[in-house]
Amino acid sequence: MAREPRGLTYREAGVDIDAGNRLVANIKDSVHRTHRSEMIGGLGGFAALTRIPSGYDEPVLVTGTDGVGTKLKLAIDNDRHDGIGQDLVAMCANDVLVCGAEPFLFLDYYATGALDVDTATRVVNGIAKGCELANCSLGGGETAEMPGFYAAGDYDVAGFCVGVVEAEKIITGSAITEGDVLLGLASSGPHSNGYSLIRRVLADQAAPPGDDLLDALLAPTRIYVRSVLPIIDHAKGMCHITGGGFTENLPRVVPPGLEVELDLDSWQRPAVFSFIQQAGNVAEDEMLRTFNLGIGFIVVTRPDDADEVKRQLEDKGESVATIGRVVKPSAEQRGLRIGPSP
């Protein structure tokens, strides 16, 4: 009797379930290291379960989601995947922190055409490292193989962060007044913004980027959670300098009727930004609207508190500069004024 022909398998269609199982085995230990006491259960369930952290009388949940953008393409093209996961956590956790919230739960989504277990392991281990830096549990995630949807070797990631804050301690910036001081915390580089422009600049160069330039461009985004939470009671407003740079982000922090006066000479701009500006002939206004220029996070505080807050942040390992102040608006209110600080 003739044997019936074997039917088409999911693997032959481009989805390798066994590869997904190997990935889960590879990341199990690094994910477990992130788990806080609030986590219920382990990796592999249909959903992540967690208790709300204790110590809050009226807890408010704060959520954030983001990706890494086209920095991914630079990492993929140069086989540098290990820092991308930290970038992903940082973009979400730092946003949640702006509200005064403590991040405590993180989920990720990893999508690719065909799962490369080694690459995915490097990325997810980086996510776990970022969660440890943010003191945030990596509750789980989703790995999606989508044959024909992504080019060979490409992948995308998205992150989802949950934080908690006491209702009466939510930071909105509404308490900011004239004379308040802006403390800028140093970035590690461009973080995860402006990479479409960066990649265009690189494409126009005669030679591919060297290792030193790649190190500067692909340095993982700093996570400010552990440094900023201890001084949160002194923060009247905060700002995560991401897409839109200073021009778009800073005006969102101050109340109507006030603006920020920013002193661009108050900190040392990292060399990587000078390279981008000069190599691409990028105008200063465009740099301000696109990049963090070496300042990744800003805390607005009372003048009388500024020195002590700066000291505490530096004790946590941050490089901090007094970069501006809150002032009354000019005749044509713009929200941001470039000028000297006192």
C-alpha positions in Angstrom: 0.0 0.0 0.0 1.5 3.3 -1.0 2.4 5.7 1.7 0.5 9.0 1.7 2.7 12.0 1.0 3.7 14.0 4.0 1.8 17.2 4.4 3.3 20.7 4.6 4.6 21.7 8.0 4.6 25.0 9.8 8.4 25.0 9.8 8.5 24.5 6.0 6.2 27.6 5.8 8.8 29.6 7.7 7.8 29.3 11.4 10.0 27.2 13.6 8.3 26.5 16.9 11.3 24.5 18.2 13.4 27.6 17.7 11.0 29.6 19.8 11.3 27.0 22.6 15.1 27.2 22.5 14.8 31.0 22.9 12.7 30.6 26.0 15.2 28.2 27.4 18.1 30.6 26.7 16.5 33.6 28.3 14.8 31.9 31.3 17.6 32.7 33.8 18.1 36.3 32.8 14.3 37.0 32.9 14.0 35.3 36.4 16.7 37.7 37.7 14.5 40.7 37.0 11.5 39.4 39.0 10.4 41.5 42.0 8.5 40.1 44.9 5.2 41.3 43.5 5.5 38.8 40.5 3.1 35.8 40.6 4.2 32.8 38.6 7.1 32.5 36.1 7.9 32.6 32.4 5.7 30.7 30.0 2.1 31.6 31.0 -0.5 33.2 28.8 -0.3 36.4 30.7 1.9 38.0 33.4 0.5 38.4 36.9 1.7 40.9 39.4 0.6 42.5 42.6 0.7 46.3 42.9 3.7 47.3 45.0 3.0 47.9 48.6 3.3 51.2 50.5 0.8 53.2 48.4 -2.4 54.6 49.9 -3.9 55.6 46.6 -1.9 53.9 43.9 -2.2 55.2 40.3 -1.0 53.0 37.5 1.2 54.7 34.8 1.7 53.1 31.5 4.2 53.7 28.6 5.0 52.0 25.3 7.8 52.7 22.8 10.2 51.1 20.4 13.8 51.7 19.4 13.2 53.1 15.9 15.8 52.9 13.1 18.7 52.5 15.6 17.7 48.9 15.1 18.8 49.0 11.5 22.2 50.3 12.4 22.5 47.5 15.0 21.4 44.8 12.6 23.7 46.0 9.8 26.7 45.8 12.2 25.7 42.7 14.2 25.5 44.7 17.4 22.4 43.5 19.2 23.4 43.4 22.8 22.4 47.0 23.8 19.1 47.2 21.9 17.2 45.6 24.7 18.4 48.2 27.2 17.4 50.9 24.7 13.9 49.5 24.6 13.4 49.4 28.4 14.9 52.9 28.8 12.6 54.5 26.3 9.6 53.2 28.2 10.8 53.3 31.8 12.2 56.9 31.6 8.9 58.1 30.2 7.0 56.5 33.1 9.5 58.1 35.5 8.6 61.6 34.3 5.3 61.3 36.0 7.0 60.4 39.3 6.1 56.8 38.9 8.1 53.7 40.0 8.3 51.3 37.0 7.6 47.7 38.2 6.5 45.6 35.2 7.7 45.3 31.7 6.6 43.3 28.6 8.3 43.1 25.2 7.3 42.2 21.7 9.9 40.8 19.3 9.0 40.2 15.6 11.0 38.8 12.8 10.7 37.0 9.5 12.6 33.9 10.6 13.8 33.5 14.2 17.5 33.6 14.7 17.8 32.2 18.3 21.3 33.7 18.9 20.2 37.2 17.9 17.0 37.1 19.8 18.7 35.8 22.9 21.1 38.7 22.8 18.3 41.2 22.4 16.1 39.7 25.2 19.1 39.4 27.5 19.6 43.1 26.9 16.0 43.7 27.8 16.5 41.8 31.1 19.6 43.9 31.8 17.6 47.0 31.3 14.8 45.8 33.6 17.4 45.1 36.3 18.7 48.7 35.9 15.2 50.0 36.1 14.3 47.7 39.1 11.4 46.4 36.9 10.2 42.9 36.5 10.3 41.4 33.0 6.9 39.7 33.1 7.1 38.1 29.7 6.6 39.0 26.1 5.7 37.8 22.6 8.0 36.4 19.9 6.4 36.5 16.5 7.8 34.8 13.4 6.2 36.4 10.3 7.7 34.9 7.1 7.6 37.2 4.1 6.8 40.3 6.3 10.4 41.2 7.3 13.5 41.1 5.2 16.1 38.4 6.0 17.9 39.3 9.3 15.5 42.1 10.2 13.5 42.3 13.4 11.5 44.9 15.3 10.9 45.3 19.1 8.3 47.1 21.1 8.1 47.5 24.9 5.3 48.1 27.4 6.0 49.4 30.9 3.7 49.7 33.9 4.6 52.0 36.9 2.9 53.1 40.0 2.7 56.5 41.8 0.9 57.9 44.8 -2.0 59.9 43.5 -1.1 63.0 45.5 2.5 62.8 44.3 1.9 62.7 40.5 4.3 65.1 38.8 2.7 67.2 36.1 4.8 70.3 36.0 1.9 72.4 37.2 3.9 73.4 40.3 6.8 74.9 38.3 7.3 78.7 38.9 9.5 81.4 37.6 13.1 81.0 38.8 13.0 77.2 39.1 16.3 75.5 38.0 16.8 72.9 35.3 19.3 70.1 36.2 20.4 68.1 33.1 21.5 64.5 33.5 24.0 63.3 30.9 23.0 61.0 28.1 25.2 58.1 26.8 24.9 59.4 23.3 22.0 59.9 20.9 20.0 57.3 22.9 17.3 56.1 20.5 16.3 59.2 18.5 17.3 60.8 15.3 18.7 57.6 13.7 17.0 58.1 10.3 19.0 61.3 10.1 22.1 59.6 11.5 21.9 56.8 9.0 21.5 59.3 6.1 24.6 61.1 7.3 26.5 57.8 7.5 25.3 56.8 4.0 26.7 60.0 2.6 30.2 59.3 3.9 33.0 57.8 1.7 33.7 55.0 4.2 31.6 52.9 6.6 31.7 53.9 10.2 34.6 52.7 12.3 34.3 50.9 15.6 34.7 54.0 17.7 31.9 55.8 16.0 29.7 52.8 16.2 30.4 52.5 19.9 29.3 56.1 20.3 26.2 55.7 18.1 25.1 52.4 19.6 25.8 53.1 23.3 22.7 51.9 25.2 20.2 54.5 26.4 20.7 55.5 30.0 18.0 54.4 32.5 17.6 57.1 35.2 15.1 55.3 37.5 17.4 54.4 40.3 19.0 57.8 40.4 15.9 60.0 40.2 13.4 58.2 42.4 15.3 59.0 45.6 15.0 62.8 44.8 11.5 62.7 43.4 10.0 64.8 46.3 12.3 67.7 45.2 11.2 67.5 41.5 8.6 70.0 40.4 8.7 68.7 36.8 10.8 66.3 34.7 11.5 65.8 31.1 12.8 62.8 29.1 14.6 64.2 26.0 13.5 61.8 23.3 11.9 62.4 19.8 11.7 66.1 19.2 14.8 66.9 21.2 14.7 70.1 23.4 12.5 72.1 21.1 9.5 69.8 21.3 9.9 68.3 24.7 10.8 71.1 27.1 7.7 73.3 26.4 5.5 70.3 27.4 6.9 70.5 31.0 6.2 74.1 32.0 2.8 75.6 32.8 1.2 78.2 30.5 2.6 81.7 31.0 6.2 80.4 31.5 9.0 79.2 29.3 12.5 77.7 29.6 15.7 79.5 29.1 18.3 77.0 28.1 22.1 77.6 28.3 23.7 75.5 25.6 27.2 76.4 27.0 26.5 74.9 30.4 27.5 71.3 29.4 30.0 69.6 27.2 28.4 68.4 24.0 29.7 64.9 23.2 31.8 64.6 20.1 29.4 62.3 18.3 26.9 65.2 18.0 29.6 67.4 16.5 30.3 64.7 14.0 26.7 64.4 13.0 26.2 68.2 12.7 29.4 68.8 10.7 29.3 65.7 8.5 25.6 66.2 7.6 25.7 70.0 7.5 22.8 70.0 10.0 21.6 73.4 11.2 21.6 74.1 15.0 17.9 74.4 15.1 17.5 71.0 13.5 20.0 69.5 16.0 17.9 71.0 18.9 14.7 69.6 17.5 16.1 66.1 16.8 18.8 65.1 19.4 19.4 65.2 23.1 22.9 66.7 22.5 24.2 65.0 25.6 21.4 65.6 28.1 19.0 62.7 28.4 16.8 63.6 31.3 15.9 66.9 33.1 14.8 67.6 36.6 13.2 70.9 37.4 13.6 71.9 41.1 13.5 74.9 43.4 16.7 77.1 43.4 17.2 76.4 47.1 17.1 72.6 46.5 19.2 72.5 43.3 22.6 72.0 44.9 21.4 69.2 47.2 19.5 67.5 44.4 22.6 67.7 42.1 24.8 66.2 44.9 22.4 63.3 45.4 22.2 62.6 41.7 26.0 62.7 41.4 26.2 60.3 44.3 24.2 57.9 42.3 26.7 58.1 39.4 25.0 60.7 37.3 26.8 63.5 35.5 24.7 66.6 36.2 24.8 70.2 34.9 22.7 73.2 35.7 21.4 73.9 32.2 18.8 76.6 32.5 15.9 78.2 34.4 12.2 78.9 34.1 11.4 82.5 33.1 8.5 84.7 32.0 7.8 84.4 28.3 9.3 86.7 25.7 7.0 88.8 23.6 6.3 85.9 21.3 6.0 82.9 23.6 7.7 79.8 22.2 8.1 77.7 25.3 11.9 77.5 24.8 14.4 80.4 24.8 18.1 79.8 24.0 20.1 82.1 26.2 22.6 82.3 29.1 21.7 81.0 32.6 22.5 83.1 35.6 
